[in-house]
Amino acid sequence: METSETKAATVKNQDAPRTVTLRNKIAYAVGDMGNNFLFDMGQLYLLNYFTDQAGLPSAAAGTVFLVAKIWDGFADMGVGTWIDNRSNISKRGKFRPFLLWAAIPLAMLLIANFTTPNFSVTGKLIWAYIAYMLFGTCYSISNVPFGSMIPTMTRNSQERAELASWRQAGSNMGLMLATIGFMPIVNSFTNEGTGYTIAVVIFAILGVASQWFSYANIKENYSSPARDKVSRKTLKASFKALLKNKPLMTLSLVNLFTFSAFNLKLTVQVYYAKYILKDTGAVSLLGFFSIGMVFVSVLLAPILTKRFDKKYVYMLGCAIWAIADILGFFFANNTLLFVFFTAVAYLGDGFTSALNWALVSDCVEYGEWQTGIRSEGMVYSFFTYFRKLSQAIAGFVPGIILAWVGYAPGQTQTAQALLGIRGLMFLYSAALSIATIVLMYYAYSLTDQRYGRIVAELLQKRGSERLETN
């Protein structure tokens, strides 16, 4: 039988104190804006740089993404395990210091990816593999701790949803500025290769500044005591606990769908604007309106989650996304309609993006409740492992499909190549959005009501938790 405390927690876990200030939320948003200044260059422009500037075959360039992102996924798991089991935790916190340490190396590796030396094709491929894999590893060291912080910032479920929305707002701002500002900088130079390098340097500097601002203004409110030296048996038990966490497994799988669809659209929109619309300015226009629509969904998500379960708000976003992309495949024949349908699709995607970080934080408590093992870093890195796989798919699939349909860089494309670009832009994401709805409905069992009961039980087991006061 449930206690009165447990019943009270079933609504939204409002008994957990609110511990995050507006300043903390803004700083967390700015941190993810900086992450996106550094990360989105690869998702938005690197494949096009490889094919049209470095002269790499499209299939070979796509394979770089596949191999590098699979490597990144394992790097995430390694970083998550390392972070969870660190024994030397300073007053700065368990996760915050990584924002400070990783920012400059990450920026330098990003620049290296867009400055391919004038080697042979084989030499350029080797450079691409090494530079992109090192970049991904460094990004894991920065991003896994950043995403793992939410459970140490607040135990309040609604506040987590708000933090996730603030984070997504920062992410969207970074993506918007990268989409709007990058190509105009590139096009301002006679040599496009030089333009790419200068644009990347500018965004790398902005990324470092944003991450350092975030480091200085966020706070881990719940202490994370250092662990004793971990044994193989303990590690094995932690990994087994992850595999038993069904909500985490489901959320990771749907992210494989949605995040690959999202990133593939980012990659393909440059080709769509250039070869179907014959208007490269559409990319900047699209960045303003479509990413602007994501801000709308980020603002709406906390409002909707106060009245409806996060699971169903997530599914609603996928439904909007699928409908817009199906219509876009048939009717997006000019810049106006392309921007309109893609903006509506991004509105739907914004709900999933805004809620992902709140849902994965809920999975931390679920895992602790189920197995007695609390592993923020491993849960988050397991989740991001699937996101890295989705990025591998998003980079690999366009390269293979473009090669298959006969894409020729910088030339007039055949009808088959244009159809391939159109299908990649719209049908791929529509199909995966529908698959996500089905999977979330039948397989994701961690509703808000159930989460409230779980947290209440955990709080009873732990007793009073200690908040950091310094």
N, C-alpha and C positions, 0 to 999 in steps of 0.2 A: 504493500500500500504506500502511496506517495505521501510524503510529509507536506505540511502547509508551505514550507519553504520551496520544496520541489515544484509544487503546483504553481506557486507565484512566478517561478522562473520559466515556466513553459511558454509564456507569451513572447518575450524578447530578451530574457536575461537582464532585465533592467535593474536587478539587485546589485549587479557588478558596478562599481563606481566609474564615473566618467573621469578620465585622467589625461586627456589630450587637449591641449590649448589650440586656439586658432593659429598661433605662430608655428606650433608643431605641424599642423596640417599643411600650412603653406610651404613649410620647409620640406615636408615629405613629397609634396607635389613638385617642387622645384628639383628635388633629387631625381625624380623619374623623368622630368624634362631633360635634365642633363644626361641621364642614361640614354634617352632617345636621340639626343644630339650625337652621341657617340655610336649608338647601335643602328639607328635607322639608315645611316649612310649605306651600310652594307645591304640592307633589305631593299632599299629604294633604288640604288644606283649602281651597285657593284657589278651585277650581272651585265648591265648595259655597258659599263666601263670595260669589263673583260672582253665582250664581244665586239664593241664598236671602236674602242680606243686601244686596248692592248692587243687586239687581233686574235683572240683565242677562239677556237671553234665553239659553237654554242653548246654542244653536248659535253665537251670537255670542261667548259666553264661551269655548266650545271653540276657536273660531278664533283667539282671543288666544293660546292655548297653541301652536297650530300655527305661527303667524307668528313668535312670539317664540322658540320653540325652534329653528326653522330658522335664524333670525338668530343664535342662540347657537352653533349648529354652525359657522357661518362665523367667528364670534368666536373659538371655540376654535382653529381653524386659524390665524387671524391671531396669536393669543397664542402658540401653539406655535412659529410661525415667528420671532416676535420674541424669544422666550426662547432658542431655539437659537442665534440670531445676535447676542446681546447682546455688546457689547465691553467694558462696564464691570462686571466681576465682582469683588465685594469678598471679603474673608476670610469673610464670612457664608455664602458659597456662591452657587451659580448659581440655586437654586430656593427655599431657605428664606426669603429676605427677603420674598417675596410674601405669605407667611402673616401677616407683621407689618403690611404696608402695606394690604392689602385688607380686613382684618377689619371695621373700623368702617364704611367706606362700604357694605360688603355688608349689614351689620346695619341701617343706616339705610334702604337701599333696600327691604329686606324689610318693614320697618314701613310704608313708603309704600304697598306693595301691599295692605295690609290696612286702610288708612285712606282709602278712596275718598271724595272730597268729594261733597256733595249737589248734583251737577250733573244735567243732563238725561241720558238714556240714552246719547246720542252723546258727551257730555262725559265720562261715566264710562268709556265704551269707549276714548276717546282716552287718558285717565289710565291705564287698565289696560295698554294697549299700551306706552306710554312707560315706566311704572314697571317692568313685567315685563321689557321688553327691556333696560333699563339694569341691572336686577338680574342678568339672565343674563350680560351682558357682564362685570360686576364679578365674578361667580362664576367665570367662565372665568379671569380674571386670578389668582384665588386657587387654583382647583382644578387647572388644568392643571399648574402647577409642582409642586403637592403630589403629584399622581399620577406626575409624571415623575421623582421623586427616587429611586425604588427602584434603578434601575441605578447610581446614584452612591453608594448606601448599601452595596450588596453586589454581588459578582459570583457568589456561591454560589447555585446553583439552588434547593436545599432551603431555604436561608435566605430567598430571595425568596418561596417558597411560605408560609413562616412569617410573613413580614412582611405578605403579602397577607391571611393569615388574621387577624392582629392588626388590620389595617386594617378588615377586614370586621366583626370583633367590635366595634370602635369605631363603625362605621357602624350596626350593628344596635342598639347601646346607644342611640345618638342617636335612631334610628327608634322604638325601644321607648318611650323616655321621652317622645318627642313624641306618640306614639299614646296612651299611658296618661295623660299629664298635661295635654294640650292642652284636650280637651273639658270635663273637670271645671272648669278655670279659666274657660272660656267660660260654662258653665252656672251658675257662681256669681254671675254678673251678671244683673240683670233685663233689661238691654238686651244682646242677643246681639252686636250690632255692636261695642259697647264691650268686651265680653268677648273677642272675637276680637283686638282691638287690644292689650289688656293681655297676653293670652297670648303674642302674637307678640313684644312687647317683652321679656318675661321670657326667652323662648328666644333672642332675638337677643343679649341680654347674656351668657347662658351660652355661646352660640356664639363670641363674641369672646374670652371668657376661655379657652375650650378651645383655640382656634387659637393664642393667644399662648403658652399652656403648651407646645403642640407645637413652636412655633418655638424656644423656649428649650431644648428637651431632645432634639432630633434632630440628626443630624450627617451631612453629605455626606462619606463616607470616601474617595471617589475624586475627584481634582481634575478640574475641567471648565475647561480653559484657554479664555480668550477667543479668539474668532475674528476674523480680519481682516474688514473691511467686506465684506459679502456682495454678490455681483453677481447680476443677473437670471439669468445662465446657471447659476450655482450653485443658486439657488432652483429653477429649472426642473429641474435634475438631481435635486435632493432630492425634489421632488414626483413625478417619474418613478420614483424609487427606491421611494417608498411604493406606487405602483400595481403594481410588480413583486413586492411582498412578499405572496405568496399567503396565508401563515398569518395575517398581519394583516388582509387583506381578508376571509378567512373568519371570523375572530374578531369583526371589526366587524359583519359581517352577522348572525351568530348573536346578538350583543348587541342588534341592532335588534329581534330577535324576543323574547329573554328579558327585556330591560330594559323594553320597552314593555308586556309582559305583567305584569311585576312592578309597574310604576308605575300601570298601569290598575287593577290590583286595589286598590292603595292609595287611588286616587281613588274607586272605585265602592263600597268597603266601607262608606263613610259612608251612601250611599244605600241599600245592602242592609240595614244595621242599622236605618235609620230607617223604611223603607217595607215591607220584607218581614218582618223580625223584630219590628218596632215596639219596638225596644230599643236606644236610642242608647248605653246602657252597654256593649253588646256590642263597641263599637269599642275601649274601654279594655281589656276582657277579652281581646279578640283580640290587641291589642298585646302584652300580657304573655305569652300562651301561644305565639302564632305566631312572634313575633320571638324569643322564648326558644328555639324550635326551631331557628331559624337559628344561634343560638349553638352548639347541639349539632353542627350540620353544620360550623361553623367550627372546632370542636375536633377533629372527625373528619377534616377534609380533610387536614391535614398528616400524620396517621397513615396514611390511605389512600394518599396520594401517595408515601409511602416504599416501598410495596409494589406499587402500580399506577400506570400512566401517568396523568398529569394529564388527558389527553384522555378517558380512559374513566371516570374519576371524575366529570368534567364531564357526560358522557352519562348516567351513573347518576343524578345529581341531576335531570336533565330527565325521566327515566323515572318517578321517584318523584312529581315535580310533576304530570305529566300524569295519572297514575292517580288521585291524590288529587282533582284538580279535576273529572275526569269523574264520580267518585263523588259529589263535592260538589254538582254540578249537579242530581243526582237526589234526594239525601237530606238536604241541608243546610236543613231546614225549621224548625229551632229554634236557639236560641243555642248550645247544647252541641254539636250536630253541625256547625254553621257554624264554630265555633272549632276543632273537631277536624280537619275536613277541610282547612281553610285552614292550620292549623298544620303538618300533614303536607306540604302543598304548599310551604310556606315552608322546611321541612326540605330538600326537594329543591332549591329555588331557592338555598339557602345554599351548596351545593357550587359552583354556577356563579358566584355572587357572590364567594366566597372565592378562586376560582382565576383569575378574570378578570385581576386585577392581576399575578399571576405570569406568566400566559400572554402578556400584552401586553409585559411586560418581556423575555420570551424573544424576542419579535418584534423588539426593538431589535437584539439580537445577530444574529439571522437577516438583518435588513436590511443590517447592516454587513458581514457575511460575504458576502452576495450581490452588493452593489454597491460596497462600500468606503466608504459614506457612513453615518455614525452620527448619528442625529437623535432623541434621546430626546423632546424637546418636540414635534416634528412627528409622530412615531409616536403618542405619547399623545394629542395633540389630534385626529389623524385618527380614532383609536379613539373618543374622546369625542364627535366629530362625529356618529357613528352613535348614540351614546347620547342625544345631544340630539335627534336625529330620532325616536328611540324615545319620548322624553318628549313631543315634539310630538304623536306619534300617541296617546300615553296621555292627553293633555289634550283632543285634538281629537275622537277617536272617541267617547268617552262623551257629549260635548256633542251631536254629530250624532245618535247613536243615541237619546239621551234625547228629543231633539226629534222624531225620526222615530216613536218609539213613543208619543208623546203625553204625555210627562212634564209634570206640573203642580206647581211648587214648593209645598210645604207643604199639599198636598191629598191626599185619598184617590186612589191610583193605579189605573188600569184594569188588567185582567188582561194586556193587551198590554204595558203599561209595566213591570209586574212581571216578565214573562218577559224583556223586554229587559235589565233590571237583572241578572237571574239569569244570562243568557247572557254578559253582559259580565264578570261576576264569575268565571265558571268556564270556559266553553267557549273563549273567546278565548285564554286562557293555555294551556289544554290543547293546542289545535291548534298553537300556536307552539312549545311544548316538544317536541312530536313532530317538527316541522320542524327544530328545532335538532339533535336526535339524528341525523337523516338527514344533515344538512349537515356536522356535525362528523365523522361516520364516513367520509364519502366525500371531503371536501375539505380537512380540517385535517391537514397532513402533518408538522408539527413535533412529533414525539414526543420524549419525554425522552431517549431514546437518541441520536436525531439531533442534538438540541440539545447534548448533551455533546460530540459530535464537532466541532460547529461552534465551540463556545467554545474547545476545545483548539486548533483551528487558528488562531483569532483570537489567542489568547495567544502562540502561537509567532510570529505575524507582528508582534505589538506588542513582544515582549520583556517585560521586567519592568515592571509598572505601578506608578506612584507613589501610595502612600496618603498622605492628608492626616494630618499629625501634630499640628496645632495645633487 
